[in-house]
Amino acid sequence: MYKYVLFDLDGTLTNPEIGITNCVMYALEKFNIKVEDRKELHPFIGPPLTYSFQTYYGLSEEESERAVKYYRERFSVKGLYENEVYNGVEKLLRQLREGGKVIVLATSKPEEYAIKILKYFDLYKYFDYVAGATMDGSRGEKADVITYALEISGIEDKRQAIMVGDRNYDILGAKENGLDSIGVLFGFGDYEELTKAGATYIVEDVEDIAKYV
């Protein structure tokens, strides 16, 4: 049993597909790049944006930084609300809270956006700590975010903590920090990705998370 449960946000607690892809499209259009099928942009859900713009669309480092600014122009006022909470998430968080678990958010999304999203969906009250990325990118890699989450929540015995996420970045970040992990299949990663990354457990549904924590 674990005392501390760290959750990813996008693809784990909420489905941000519409908001993220709309904002990526908005940013890419500034470079005269038009995307017809938003599914092509699913790889943007999870990793830092600068990495994704460079990796998937060949933008230079300078261009990718500009693209992130364009992305945030739309995301900060509209995109972050084009989102929905997965069925069963609030029930799970309430159950964990009532069971005495310490609940921590660990997301590569900028922390101020993550807090706004949690408050918008009335989930903020379930979290003891929120750890997110910084706007300037100085803390953006998932492993760094998890390290920060461990620090602010005072977790010393890592055997008591587990990371829950939908992408390999969550699993690898947990492993780098010496944590067990749960990979979820209802987000944007698949069984092969999560297995290859070394997830301790893999679940299909939100309800299954409670079995391991």
Buried (B, 14 or more C-beta within 10 A) or exposed (E): EBBBBBBBBBBBBBBBBBBBBBBBBBBBEBBEBEBEEBEEBBBBBBBBBBBBBBEBBEBEEEBBBBBBEBBBBBBBEEBBBBBBBBEBBBEBBEBBBEEEBBBBBBBBBBBBBBBBBBEBBEBBEBBBBBBBBBBEBEBBBBBBBBBBBBEEBEBEEBEBBBBBBBBBBBBBBBBBBEBBBBBBBBBBBBEEBBBEBEBBBBBEEBEBBBEBB
